[in-house]
């Protein structure tokens, strides 16, 4: 098998409103198509990927650096002993001449490429990606179901508590047991009323997580922690800047409930520093590293190794992003669960059209690859954008 060409396009994503820091109007991500000389059912075998959800597209990096390096490599250097395209060899080729550090948008560019490479590899082996990963890394043991929670509760112009309650009721009707809402975009007293409105729908604070999206300084983070201490929340997410490990450590000293962070940690090096210095408690807290934003699977495997060496179970990892790549990682690598965006960030949010949430859990389809084409709206966009 040989790579013939690699294409990239900006993929527009419908916005849900705003969190405490960002208004998502006009949000895009980078989509990638890797076209090979192999055929399936009379069509070229193509791997698709994208740079997750919540960051902006990185087409310039892909066009000017990473794609040309793969295309320029000797084809034999990109294949494994069986003649298949080797995602690790392609990743190494893309990263040639890259300096250490600088983990930002570069990590999302590699995440998009890597997702397409693993989609391609799983399709070539006629298996779903989660099954390929389980066979490689867990002696064939895969999670047949994955726990998923619904993320919503964004700040909407003119929104009120009734609208928030209706939104969360909709998620429960879809089969979710647990949800996450945003905080930090309103005064503390108003956010507490939002939390109380959400708990009134869910019936128990343990079914509700809250996310400050890195908004707070230390004093505000602690004030929110004190105000929320009696709610018994599922977790308090990203109270301060994701790289302010001291802030996280101090919050962990004062907030007894579970904390969560990691969606904006873009490398194994930063993940290691978070676990070293962030005061995170392996028996209580959660991490949310997103493969699509963090260099893809090669570095993600390093993160899992670092977690184990610091005494963390993979079950404490619930990937950010609400997309199918993270879902395959959760099932294939034995992670604790996965985020979901049932009604926002389309056409990427949520999972395959045929996958239904039941009692807060979801089963993956048996289709080869990541299964991006199993979302009808996304398939239409891919077909129109790449015209393969």
C-alpha positions in Angstrom: 0.0 0.0 0.0 1.2 3.5 -0.9 0.1 7.0 0.1 -0.8 8.9 -3.0 -1.7 12.2 -1.5 -2.8 13.9 1.7 -5.4 16.6 1.7 -6.6 19.1 4.3 -9.6 21.4 4.6 -11.0 23.7 7.2 -14.1 22.1 8.7 -16.7 24.6 10.1 -18.4 23.5 13.4 -21.7 24.8 14.7 -21.1 26.8 17.9 -23.0 26.2 21.2 -22.6 29.7 22.5 -19.8 30.6 25.0 -18.0 29.2 27.9 -16.3 31.3 30.6 -13.5 32.3 28.2 -14.3 31.7 24.6 -17.2 32.5 22.2 -17.3 29.7 19.7 -18.9 31.7 16.8 -17.1 30.7 13.6 -15.2 27.8 15.1 -13.3 25.6 12.7 -11.0 22.5 12.9 -8.7 20.9 10.3 -9.9 17.8 8.5 -7.4 15.5 6.8 -7.9 12.8 4.1 -5.1 10.3 3.3 -5.6 8.7 -0.1 -3.9 5.4 -1.0 -3.5 3.3 -4.0 -5.5 0.5 -2.4 -9.2 0.0 -3.1 -12.2 -1.2 -1.1 -15.6 -1.9 -2.9 -14.3 -0.2 -6.0 -13.3 3.0 -4.2 -9.9 4.3 -3.0 -9.0 3.4 0.5 -9.0 6.7 2.5 -8.3 7.5 6.1 -10.0 10.5 7.6 -9.1 12.6 10.7 -9.6 16.0 12.3 -7.9 18.0 15.1 -10.6 17.5 17.7 -13.1 20.1 18.9 -12.6 23.5 20.6 -9.4 24.8 19.0 -9.0 26.5 15.7 -7.9 24.9 12.4 -4.2 24.5 11.7 -4.1 24.2 7.9 -0.9 26.2 7.5 1.1 23.9 9.6 -0.3 20.8 7.8 0.3 22.2 4.3 3.7 23.8 4.9 5.4 21.3 7.3 3.8 18.0 8.2 2.1 16.8 5.1 5.1 17.6 2.8 7.4 15.6 5.0 5.3 12.5 4.8 4.8 12.8 1.1 8.5 13.3 0.5 9.5 10.2 2.5 10.5 7.0 0.7 7.4 4.9 0.5 9.2 1.9 2.0 10.1 3.9 5.1 6.4 4.4 5.8 5.5 0.7 5.7 5.8 -2.0 8.2 7.1 -5.5 7.7 3.7 -6.7 6.4 3.6 -3.9 3.8 0.9 -1.8 5.5 1.1 1.9 6.2 2.7 2.3 9.6 1.2 5.2 11.6 4.2 5.4 13.8 6.7 5.7 10.9 4.5 8.4 9.3 4.3 10.2 12.6 8.1 10.2 12.9 8.4 11.4 9.3 6.0 14.3 10.0 7.9 15.3 13.2 11.3 15.3 11.6 13.3 18.5 12.4 10.8 19.7 15.0 12.4 21.1 18.2 11.3 20.0 21.6 8.7 22.1 23.4 6.2 24.3 21.6 3.2 22.1 22.4 0.3 24.1 21.1 -1.4 24.2 17.7 1.4 21.9 16.4 0.0 19.1 18.6 -3.5 19.5 17.0 -2.0 19.3 13.5 -0.3 16.0 14.4 -3.5 14.8 16.1 -5.5 15.3 12.9 -2.9 13.5 10.8 -2.6 10.7 13.2 -6.3 10.1 13.5 -6.4 9.7 9.7 -3.5 7.3 9.8 -5.2 5.1 12.3 -8.5 5.2 10.5 -6.6 4.1 7.4 -4.8 1.3 9.2 -7.9 -0.1 10.9 -9.8 0.0 7.5 -6.9 -1.8 5.9 -7.2 -4.6 8.5 -11.0 -4.6 8.2 -11.5 -4.0 12.0 -12.9 -1.1 14.1 -10.1 0.9 15.6 -10.9 0.0 19.1 -10.5 -3.7 18.3 -7.1 -3.1 16.6 -5.9 -1.2 19.7 -7.2 -3.8 22.1 -5.4 -6.5 20.1 -2.1 -4.5 20.1 -2.1 -3.2 23.6 -4.5 -5.2 25.9 -4.1 -8.8 24.7 -7.4 -8.4 22.8 -9.4 -7.2 25.8 -11.8 -4.4 24.8 -14.5 -2.6 26.7 -17.7 -3.6 24.8 -19.4 -0.6 26.3 -18.1 2.9 27.3 -19.6 5.2 29.9 -20.4 8.6 28.4 -21.6 11.9 29.8 -23.2 14.8 28.0 -21.6 18.2 27.9 -23.7 21.3 27.5 -24.9 24.1 29.6 -23.1 26.8 27.7 -23.9 30.4 28.2 -26.5 31.5 25.7 -27.6 35.1 25.1 -30.9 35.7 26.8 -30.7 32.2 28.4 -32.4 31.4 31.7 -32.6 28.5 34.1 -35.7 27.1 32.4 -33.7 26.8 29.1 -30.9 25.1 31.0 -33.3 22.7 32.6 -34.9 21.8 29.3 -31.5 21.2 27.8 -30.5 18.8 30.5 -33.8 17.0 30.5 -33.2 16.4 26.8 -29.9 14.7 27.5 -31.5 12.5 30.1 -34.2 11.6 27.5 -31.4 10.6 25.1 -30.1 8.1 27.7 -27.4 10.0 29.5 -27.1 9.7 33.3 -24.5 12.4 33.9 -24.0 15.9 32.4 -21.5 18.7 32.6 -22.3 22.5 32.5 -20.2 25.6 32.3 -19.4 27.9 35.1 -17.3 31.1 35.4 -19.1 33.1 32.8 -21.4 34.7 35.3 -21.1 36.0 38.9 -20.6 33.3 41.5 -24.1 33.7 43.0 -25.7 33.3 39.6 -23.5 30.2 38.8 -24.6 28.6 42.0 -28.3 29.1 40.9 -27.4 27.4 37.6 -25.8 24.5 39.5 -28.9 24.2 41.7 -31.2 24.3 38.7 -29.1 21.5 37.1 -29.2 19.3 40.2 -33.0 19.8 40.4 -33.2 18.1 37.0 -30.6 15.3 37.8 -31.8 14.6 41.3 -28.2 14.3 42.7 -25.1 16.4 42.6 -23.0 13.4 41.9 -24.5 13.3 38.4 -23.3 16.9 37.6 -19.8 18.1 36.7 -18.9 21.7 36.3 -16.2 23.3 34.0 -14.6 26.7 34.5 -12.5 26.4 31.4 -9.4 27.8 33.1 -11.0 31.1 33.9 -10.2 31.6 37.5 -7.2 33.0 39.5 -6.5 31.3 42.8 -8.8 33.3 45.0 -11.8 32.9 42.7 -11.0 29.2 42.2 -11.0 28.7 46.0 -14.2 30.8 46.4 -16.0 28.6 43.9 -14.7 25.5 45.6 -16.1 26.7 49.0 -19.4 27.6 47.5 -19.7 24.2 45.8 -18.4 22.0 48.6 -21.8 20.8 49.8 -23.2 19.9 46.4 -21.3 16.6 46.1 -20.4 17.2 42.4 -19.0 14.6 40.1 -16.0 16.9 39.5 -14.9 20.6 39.4 -13.0 21.0 36.1 -10.1 23.2 35.1 -10.5 25.9 37.7 -7.4 27.8 36.5 -5.0 28.0 33.7 -4.2 24.4 32.6 -0.5 24.9 33.0 -0.7 26.6 36.4 0.1 23.5 38.4 0.6 25.3 41.6 -2.9 26.7 41.5 -4.3 23.2 40.9 -2.3 21.9 43.8 -3.6 24.5 46.2 -7.2 24.0 45.0 -6.7 20.2 45.6 -5.6 21.0 49.2 -8.7 22.9 49.9 -11.4 21.2 47.8 -12.3 17.8 49.0 -14.4 16.8 46.0 -13.0 15.4 42.7 -11.1 17.7 40.4 -10.6 17.3 36.6 -8.3 18.8 34.1 -6.2 17.8 31.0 -8.0 18.7 27.8 -5.6 21.6 27.3 -2.5 19.5 28.1 -1.0 18.8 24.7 2.0 16.6 25.3 3.3 13.7 27.4 5.8 16.1 28.9 3.1 18.5 30.2 1.0 15.5 31.4 4.0 14.3 33.4 4.4 17.7 35.0 0.7 17.9 35.8 1.0 14.6 37.7 4.2 15.6 39.3 3.3 19.1 40.5 -0.4 19.6 40.1 -1.5 18.0 43.4 -3.8 15.7 41.5 -5.1 12.8 43.6 -5.0 9.5 41.7 -7.8 7.8 43.8 -10.2 10.7 43.4 -9.5 13.1 40.5 -9.8 12.7 36.7 -7.7 13.6 33.7 -9.1 14.4 30.3 -6.2 14.3 27.7 -7.5 14.5 24.1 -5.6 12.5 21.6 -6.8 14.7 18.7 -5.3 17.8 20.4 -2.2 16.2 21.6 0.0 14.7 18.9 -2.2 11.6 18.4 -1.7 8.0 19.6 2.1 7.8 19.7 2.3 10.5 22.4 -1.0 9.3 24.0 0.6 5.9 24.7 3.4 7.7 26.5 0.9 9.6 28.6 -0.7 6.3 29.7 2.7 4.9 30.6 3.4 8.1 32.7 0.0 7.7 34.4 0.8 4.2 35.4 4.2 5.1 36.7 2.6 7.8 38.9 0.1 5.4 40.3 -2.9 6.3 38.1 -5.3 3.8 36.6 -6.3 4.3 33.0 -9.8 4.3 34.4 -9.2 7.8 35.7 -8.8 9.1 32.1 -12.0 10.3 30.5 -11.0 11.9 27.2 -12.2 15.3 26.2 -13.7 16.0 22.7 -16.9 14.0 22.5 -15.8 12.4 19.2 -15.3 8.9 17.8 -11.5 8.8 18.1 -11.6 9.3 21.8 -14.5 6.7 22.1 -12.3 4.1 20.3 -9.4 4.9 22.6 -11.7 4.5 25.7 -12.9 1.1 24.4 -9.7 -0.2 23.1 -7.3 1.0 25.8 -9.5 0.5 28.8 -10.1 4.1 29.8 -12.8 5.2 32.2 -15.3 6.8 29.9 -15.8 9.5 27.3 -17.2 13.0 26.9 -20.1 13.5 24.5 -21.6 16.6 22.7 -25.1 15.4 21.9 -26.4 18.7 20.5 -23.4 21.0 19.9 -20.2 21.2 17.8 -21.8 19.5 14.9 -21.1 17.7 12.6 -18.4 16.3 14.9 -20.1 16.2 18.3 -21.6 12.8 19.4 -21.0 9.5 17.7 -22.2 7.3 14.9 -25.8 7.6 13.9 -26.4 4.0 14.7 -24.9 4.2 18.2 -27.5 4.9 20.9 -26.8 5.8 24.6 -28.5 3.5 27.0 -28.3 4.0 30.8 -25.3 6.3 30.3 -23.3 3.8 28.2 -22.7 3.3 24.5 -21.6 0.4 22.3 -19.3 1.0 19.3 -20.3 -0.3 15.8 -18.3 -3.0 14.1 -17.5 -0.9 11.0 -13.8 -0.8 10.1 -11.8 2.3 11.1 -12.8 5.2 13.3 -16.2 5.5 11.6 -16.5 9.1 10.8 -18.5 8.2 7.7 -21.1 6.7 10.1 -22.3 10.2 11.0 -24.4 11.3 8.0 -23.8 15.0 8.4 -20.1 14.5 8.6 -20.0 12.1 5.7 -21.8 14.6 3.5 -19.2 17.2 4.4 -16.3 14.9 3.8 -17.7 13.8 0.4 -18.3 17.4 -0.7 -15.0 18.8 0.7 -12.6 16.1 -0.7 -14.6 14.8 -3.7 -12.7 11.5 -3.8 
